[in-house]
Amino acid sequence: MDRPDFAALYLRQIILAEVGPGGQRRLANAVAAVGAAERGLEYETAVRYAQRVGFARIDEGQISVDDLAPAAVVHNEACRAVLAGSRAALNAMREVVLGPEQDKQESRS
C-alpha cells in the first residue's frame, strides 16, 4: 500500500463513503476466496473484479451461480455466470469493508 500510485489506482473506491481510505487499506491486506483453476466464466469474472478492487490475494472459493444469479431471473447462461462472478467478488469486498456482521444485517433487509 506504500506505492505512490495507490490513491490514484483505487480512487473510485476511496471516494465512496462506504469504503474510504480505511476500507481500501483493509482490501489491500485481504484475501478474496473467489478464484478457481480452470472453471467457468463466473470465476474469471470474480477474479477480475477482485484484482481490480485491490485484494492482496485471491484464493480458491466456491461460487453458486444458482444462488447469485437465479435462472428464474436471468435466463442466459453466460449472463448468469458474469452476474454470479461479479456478485461473488462484490460480496467479498463488502465483507472486508463493512465486516461480516454488517454484511449479514444488510442482506436481511
Short mmCIF file of the C-alpha atoms (twelve columns), coordinates in Angstrom:
data_MODEL
# 
_entry.id   MODEL 
# 
loop_
_atom_site.group_PDB 
_atom_site.id 
_atom_site.type_symbol 
_atom_site.label_atom_id 
_atom_site.label_alt_id 
_atom_site.label_comp_id 
_atom_site.label_asym_id 
_atom_site.label_seq_id 
_atom_site.Cartn_x 
_atom_site.Cartn_y 
_atom_site.Cartn_z 
_atom_site.pdbx_PDB_model_num 
ATOM 1   C CA . MET A 1   0.000   0.000   0.000   1 
ATOM 2   C CA . ASP A 2   3.004   2.286   0.079   1 
ATOM 3   C CA . ARG A 3   3.050   2.643   -3.699  1 
ATOM 4   C CA . PRO A 4   2.790   6.260   -4.834  1 
ATOM 5   C CA . ASP A 5   0.030   5.382   -7.322  1 
ATOM 6   C CA . PHE A 6   -2.147  3.636   -4.715  1 
ATOM 7   C CA . ALA A 7   -4.597  6.521   -4.247  1 
ATOM 8   C CA . ALA A 8   -4.931  7.123   -7.971  1 
ATOM 9   C CA . LEU A 9   -5.331  3.441   -8.753  1 
ATOM 10  C CA . TYR A 10  -8.132  2.884   -6.245  1 
ATOM 11  C CA . LEU A 11  -9.649  6.359   -6.194  1 
ATOM 12  C CA . ARG A 12  -13.030 5.075   -7.380  1 
ATOM 13  C CA . GLN A 13  -13.361 3.096   -4.128  1 
ATOM 14  C CA . ILE A 14  -11.585 5.538   -1.833  1 
ATOM 15  C CA . ILE A 15  -14.024 8.351   -2.646  1 
ATOM 16  C CA . LEU A 16  -17.009 6.186   -1.686  1 
ATOM 17  C CA . ALA A 17  -18.085 6.871   1.872   1 
ATOM 18  C CA . GLU A 18  -18.727 3.137   2.364   1 
ATOM 19  C CA . VAL A 19  -15.102 2.273   1.505   1 
ATOM 20  C CA . GLY A 20  -12.861 5.292   2.081   1 
ATOM 21  C CA . PRO A 21  -9.122  5.070   2.700   1 
ATOM 22  C CA . GLY A 22  -9.529  2.693   5.653   1 
ATOM 23  C CA . GLY A 23  -11.652 0.228   3.712   1 
ATOM 24  C CA . GLN A 24  -9.214  0.304   0.811   1 
ATOM 25  C CA . ARG A 25  -6.331  -0.431  3.185   1 
ATOM 26  C CA . ARG A 26  -8.293  -3.429  4.518   1 
ATOM 27  C CA . LEU A 27  -8.865  -4.641  0.949   1 
ATOM 28  C CA . ALA A 28  -5.163  -4.264  0.191   1 
ATOM 29  C CA . ASN A 29  -4.436  -6.701  3.042   1 
ATOM 30  C CA . ALA A 30  -7.342  -9.097  2.477   1 
ATOM 31  C CA . VAL A 31  -7.908  -12.330 0.610   1 
ATOM 32  C CA . ALA A 32  -10.853 -12.905 -1.730  1 
ATOM 33  C CA . ALA A 33  -11.892 -16.562 -1.936  1 
ATOM 34  C CA . VAL A 34  -13.402 -16.337 -5.411  1 
ATOM 35  C CA . GLY A 35  -10.807 -17.974 -7.642  1 
ATOM 36  C CA . ALA A 36  -10.532 -21.412 -9.170  1 
ATOM 37  C CA . ALA A 37  -8.291  -23.064 -11.681 1 
ATOM 38  C CA . GLU A 38  -9.934  -23.972 -14.978 1 
ATOM 39  C CA . ARG A 39  -13.518 -23.219 -14.041 1 
ATOM 40  C CA . GLY A 40  -16.166 -21.201 -15.793 1 
ATOM 41  C CA . LEU A 41  -16.830 -17.617 -16.653 1 
ATOM 42  C CA . GLU A 42  -18.163 -16.866 -13.167 1 
ATOM 43  C CA . TYR A 43  -14.697 -17.478 -11.705 1 
ATOM 44  C CA . GLU A 44  -12.932 -15.476 -14.396 1 
ATOM 45  C CA . THR A 45  -15.313 -12.566 -13.736 1 
ATOM 46  C CA . ALA A 46  -14.900 -12.790 -9.956  1 
ATOM 47  C CA . VAL A 47  -11.103 -12.871 -10.186 1 
ATOM 48  C CA . ARG A 48  -11.027 -9.839  -12.477 1 
ATOM 49  C CA . TYR A 49  -13.296 -7.855  -10.143 1 
ATOM 50  C CA . ALA A 50  -11.248 -8.863  -7.091  1 
ATOM 51  C CA . GLN A 51  -7.971  -7.915  -8.774  1 
ATOM 52  C CA . ARG A 52  -9.250  -4.513  -9.829  1 
ATOM 53  C CA . VAL A 53  -10.700 -3.770  -6.415  1 
ATOM 54  C CA . GLY A 54  -7.264  -4.300  -4.903  1 
ATOM 55  C CA . PHE A 55  -7.411  -7.530  -2.902  1 
ATOM 56  C CA . ALA A 56  -3.961  -8.612  -1.752  1 
ATOM 57  C CA . ARG A 57  -4.544  -12.208 -2.807  1 
ATOM 58  C CA . ILE A 58  -7.166  -14.343 -4.494  1 
ATOM 59  C CA . ASP A 59  -7.686  -17.888 -3.272  1 
ATOM 60  C CA . GLU A 60  -9.932  -20.656 -4.486  1 
ATOM 61  C CA . GLY A 61  -13.520 -20.434 -3.388  1 
ATOM 62  C CA . GLN A 62  -16.995 -21.550 -4.318  1 
ATOM 63  C CA . ILE A 63  -19.399 -19.511 -6.424  1 
ATOM 64  C CA . SER A 64  -23.005 -20.664 -6.594  1 
ATOM 65  C CA . VAL A 65  -24.478 -19.437 -9.861  1 
ATOM 66  C CA . ASP A 66  -27.917 -20.658 -8.765  1 
ATOM 67  C CA . ASP A 67  -27.812 -18.547 -5.598  1 
ATOM 68  C CA . LEU A 68  -26.191 -15.430 -7.063  1 
ATOM 69  C CA . ALA A 69  -27.939 -15.382 -10.460 1 
ATOM 70  C CA . PRO A 70  -31.125 -17.481 -10.346 1 
ATOM 71  C CA . ALA A 71  -32.308 -18.922 -13.649 1 
ATOM 72  C CA . ALA A 72  -35.812 -17.604 -12.929 1 
ATOM 73  C CA . VAL A 73  -34.389 -14.061 -13.055 1 
ATOM 74  C CA . VAL A 74  -31.542 -14.359 -15.589 1 
ATOM 75  C CA . HIS A 75  -32.129 -16.787 -18.435 1 
ATOM 76  C CA . ASN A 76  -28.920 -16.627 -20.472 1 
ATOM 77  C CA . GLU A 77  -26.192 -18.895 -19.042 1 
ATOM 78  C CA . ALA A 78  -23.314 -16.558 -19.891 1 
ATOM 79  C CA . CYS A 79  -25.148 -13.629 -18.298 1 
ATOM 80  C CA . ARG A 80  -25.822 -15.746 -15.227 1 
ATOM 81  C CA . ALA A 81  -22.121 -16.618 -14.952 1 
ATOM 82  C CA . VAL A 82  -20.977 -12.980 -15.252 1 
ATOM 83  C CA . LEU A 83  -23.593 -11.802 -12.751 1 
ATOM 84  C CA . ALA A 84  -22.703 -14.550 -10.268 1 
ATOM 85  C CA . GLY A 85  -18.983 -13.805 -10.559 1 
ATOM 86  C CA . SER A 86  -19.423 -10.084 -10.093 1 
ATOM 87  C CA . ARG A 87  -21.743 -10.585 -7.123  1 
ATOM 88  C CA . ALA A 88  -19.304 -13.055 -5.528  1 
ATOM 89  C CA . ALA A 89  -16.451 -10.548 -5.765  1 
ATOM 90  C CA . LEU A 90  -18.625 -7.686  -4.536  1 
ATOM 91  C CA . ASN A 91  -19.785 -9.815  -1.590  1 
ATOM 92  C CA . ALA A 92  -16.139 -10.496 -0.695  1 
ATOM 93  C CA . MET A 93  -15.428 -6.774  -0.884  1 
ATOM 94  C CA . ARG A 94  -18.413 -5.893  1.291   1 
ATOM 95  C CA . GLU A 95  -17.376 -8.407  3.920   1 
ATOM 96  C CA . VAL A 96  -13.910 -6.848  4.157   1 
ATOM 97  C CA . VAL A 97  -15.054 -3.240  4.066   1 
ATOM 98  C CA . LEU A 98  -18.216 -3.484  6.164   1 
ATOM 99  C CA . GLY A 99  -17.372 -6.539  8.231   1 
ATOM 100 C CA . PRO A 100 -19.226 -9.863  8.168   1 
ATOM 101 C CA . GLU A 101 -21.900 -8.853  10.671  1 
ATOM 102 C CA . GLN A 102 -22.841 -5.640  8.850   1 
ATOM 103 C CA . ASP A 103 -22.945 -7.545  5.557   1 
ATOM 104 C CA . LYS A 104 -25.339 -10.152 7.007   1 
ATOM 105 C CA . GLN A 105 -27.597 -7.484  8.512   1 
ATOM 106 C CA . GLU A 106 -27.869 -5.616  5.214   1 
ATOM 107 C CA . SER A 107 -28.619 -8.762  3.223   1 
ATOM 108 C CA . ARG A 108 -31.566 -9.477  5.540   1 
ATOM 109 C CA . SER A 109 -33.156 -6.082  4.929   1 
# 
